[in-house]
Amino acid sequence: MMIRKALAADFAAACELYKVVCDDMQARGIDQWRWGEYPNEDFLQKSLDAGTLYVAHEGDKLLCAVTIDTNFDPEYADVNWLFGVKPGSFHRLGIQPAAQGKGLGKAILADVEEILLAKGCDCLRIDTYSLNQNAQKLYARYGMRRVGEVKFFHRELPFICYEKPITDACPLLPL
């Protein structure tokens, strides 16, 4: 497995990673994240304390940080999900800009799936900002299905929702 649970010693590097990722997104015209607003140290500390923050390193350099859990925003209730009764999710997938486009994202998603399977989840549900084309391409290549949109108060444009069954027994939901 490429990722592992974050330790307290990873916290400062994780904050720095998210600052770099936020700056990179802003420079590319993607107003999905603003460091200090979302994500911020409080979100990361809560994830670290809950044991849901995961990281990937290459040597002593932090390449990725992500929160993996079964928590969903209330807006997800309005999405017409097709699969699963025990969904899991990931939030704030941040990958060093210099490490993007080299297959790291797919490897991280495979690890996320394994962690969610161990938690008893049967499907994966996530969202990404409509301007984040790189994330949308990654999720589609990983076999995730676009299922709808949600609006969050902090952004003008919608977030695109994706899902993927992760077990053979994952049920199709009634329409």
Secondary structure, DSSP 4 states (H G I P E B T S, - for coil): ---EE--GGGHHHHHHHHHHHHHHHHHTT--S-BTTTBS-HHHHHHHHHHT-EEEEEETTEEEEEEEEES---GGGGGS---B-SSEEEEEEEEE-GGGTTSSHHHHHHHHHHHHHHHTT--EEEEEEETT-HHHHHHHHHTTPEEEEEE--TT-SSPEEEEEEE-STTPPBPP-
